[in-house]
Amino acid sequence: MKKTDPQHPHHNCIALFERLSEYIDRELDVSDCEAIEAHIQACPPCMVCLKTLEQTVKLCKHLNSQQVPESLSLKLRTAINDLIGRTER
């Protein structure tokens, strides 16, 4: 895998991340899909993110529906917010 370019505009990655679910679910038009695919080909971290999300969706389709405990949900939300640099507390 290529090293991440320190000059890489990460705001594009965040914008892409916000649309990945729609991309996976085939809810975007052709031009949006092409833009996402071009970005993913040039950005190894986003490629990993896409592959991980695709695997997660695939695994979730085979699970029985169960309520996640509120304490786990809160921990996950906090961890995700910390990772993306926003803390909602």
N, C-alpha and C positions, 0 to 999 in steps of 0.2 A: 504494500500500500504506500502511496505517496505521502510525504510529510505535508502537514498543513502549512499553507503559505501565511506568514504573519501579516501580510498586506491584504489578505482575503477579506472582502466586505461581509462580515458576519450578519449584518442586518438582513442581507438576502437569505441567509440560512434560516433566520427566525421567521421571515415571511413565508419561506417554503414549508417550514415545519407546521405552520398554521394551516396549510392546505393539504398536507399529506393524507389525511383521512379521506378527504374528497377525491384525491388522486387515486388512492387504493380502491375506493368504492366506484370509480369511473363516473364521477359526477361533474367533472370539469370538461370544458370544451377543448378542442384539438390544440389550439394555440397555447392554452394554459398547460396542457400536458406536455407539449413540446418544450416549453420553457422550463418546466420542472425537470424533465429528462435531461436537458442540456446542463442544467445546474448540477444535477446528481452525478453526471459523468465527469464533471470538472471538480467535484468536491467530495473527497473520500469520507469525511465525517457525516455528510448528509446521506451518502450511499449506505453507510452502516445504519444510520437512523431509519432509513426507509426499509432496509432488509429486516431490522429488528421489529419495526411496526408491522410489517407483513407477517412475520412469524407469530407475533402476539395475536394478531387478528385470527390467524389460522388456528392457533391453540385455543383461543376463546370460543371459537365456533363449536368446539368439541366438549366444552365444559357444561356442567349442569349449572343453572342459575341459582346463586346463593348470595345472600346479603353479606357484604364485607363489613366486619366490625368497625364501628365509628372510630375507635382508637387507631386502627390500621389505616383507615381512610385519611385521618388527620395527619399521621406520620408521612404517608405518601405525598399528600398535598404539600406539606412543609418541605420535604426533600426535593420535590419537583420545583417549587418556587425558589428554593435556595440555588438549585442548579441553573435556573434561568435568570437569576439575579434579582428576583422580586420576592419579597416576603410579605405574605398576607397573613397577618396574625390578628 
